[in-house]
């Protein structure tokens, strides 16, 4: 995907603390539409906190955050599809209940696409969530999140809960039929699996952004692939 216009995500001096622990420490980040961006870092570096703030589910922070020109709130939420790192579907539901909920709650939800993706995973819409494995639930939630016609997709560790053979299938589903001007921001520590689909990368450590840029530029500047760059920065 290619960047085509002004930034869709603009963050200035974003700071968030949990008591004495500073999860985000003065984060500055600008991302343009039409990009597939990897948000990379070890567990505890601040990735999930950042995504929760961008998704509008965490408000107690300092700094300025804009999504499509809006501060996190109702206007930004209407433009953001958020896939959290934890299962959120009620265990008592069937997949059909999840489809109905998304259809009723999100004006931009493409139910036909969701059903197609769920079927491509070999899953039935009549399946009960409580009877599904963790990997199956991950697939259903990816299908639901990627079936919104959003401006920004925030995906927190979407491939960490499945075996290596299933990761490629999930990544194919994530990139399938994306709006051309959408920004996809995917957090992961599985750099090797994600690298082939990325346009650019943001590497975090200790609540800070320590490196960011287009993937081709980073490779050329450092003479290494993204996974090697990531390992060197976390020695």
Buried (B, 14 or more C-beta within 10 A) or exposed (E): BEBEEEBBBBBEEBBBBEEEEBBBBBBBBEBBBBBBBBBBBEEEBBBBBBBBBBBBEBEEBEBEBBBBEBEBEEEBBBBBBBBBBEBEBEEEBBBBBBBEBBBEEBEBBBBEBBBBBBEBBEBEBEBBBEEBEEBBBBBBBBBBBBBBBBBBBBBBBBBBBBEEEBBBBBBEBBEEEBBEBBBBBBBBBBBEBBBEBBBBBBBBBBBBBEBBBBBEEBBEEBEBBBBEBBEEBBE
